[in-house]
């Protein structure tokens, strides 16, 4: 691949990552997100058609059709189901689920890699996009009058939250900041030049400031716990035996903690408790496909079930409410499938190169946290999680191909 094409692809990936991780949340009502979707589809079609012509030795049909089938199910079926329940225009629900389009990124990464685009270059673009997201957030945090916008109402007011002890807070690209924080931390223990180490320290200080103003205790706790779990369960293949041995104990403890959490949750948060009860009733009535996907342009969940009903606030139960058991089981399969892929590629990379890959390791730590938090937050039902999951599949496929080529040589 010539350098000019690589530069164009650099820009395309930068746009995809930046807007996929909500970089345009504070600009034009987040409409620039559609540019990320467009770039993803353009790169997908370019890579697929180019490889089809050149007849590369890859499983082209699988990579080409898997993404449309996955996206098609989660875009079309929930829209039809919601129409059957409410009579709302199915097109509204169809477009409300368009963020699943970002799943095309997984085969896109693999196609572009097979055309000669280096994985190291992709990782560099990814890290630059995370840095831009951090700077973008800090700019708007200081530029916007959060209190005035919150009181005024409108689209931007939705991106601001308020409580007495944390004050006014601007919604942040949390997934991107999480991954960038881990990336900086792991690089402190790598052999890097002093200039890069200084930049990493500066970025890490900015990240610490952002975490301090956001006071996102759950995410900070997940980051710490995931990092501690890595050497215990995921650092080497022989740790699998420990995982198998500890799994029943972990599941038992998680069950007890979940029951305790639900009891406290029901007492402390009456609005979410009510949402939980409504969702469970709907799941019992429509177990297979759930209630479907709403749209703000048409009939919404709140107009049917009352103010304060948001499935996104009740984790896995909210996901089952939207997509039913079929969608829920598909979701859980992909969660553990992604965990296996990112664990394996980290093992292989460490075995081949005798060091950690900071990007892959950061994705692994984030993935461990996402798995631990599955009951409370369904990361992969929304665009930042879908983006990260697609990146994991794409990068792991590229590295697996590289490792196989090295072995064959």
Secondary structure, 3 states (H helix, E strand, C coil): CCHHHHHHHHHHHHHHHHHHCCCCCCCHHHCCHHHHHHHHHHHHHHHHHHHHHHCCCCCHHHHHHHHHHHHHHHHHHHHHHHHHHHCCCHHHHHHHCHHHHHHHHHHHHHHHHHCCCCHHHHHHHHHHHHHHHHHHHHHHHHHCCHHHHHHHCCHHHHCEEEECCCEEEECCCHHHHHHHHHHHHHHCCCCCCHHHHHHHHHHHHHHHHHHHHHCCHHHHHHHHHHHHHHHHHHCCHHHHHHHHHHHHHHHHHHHHHHHHHHHHHHHHCHHHHHHHHHHHHHHHHCCCCCCCCCCCCCCCHHHHHCCCCCHHHHHHHHHHHHHHHHHHHHHHHHHHHHHHHHHHHHHHHHHHHCCCCHHHHHHHHHHHHHHHCCCCCCHHHCHHHHHHHHHHHHHHHHHHHHHHHHHHC
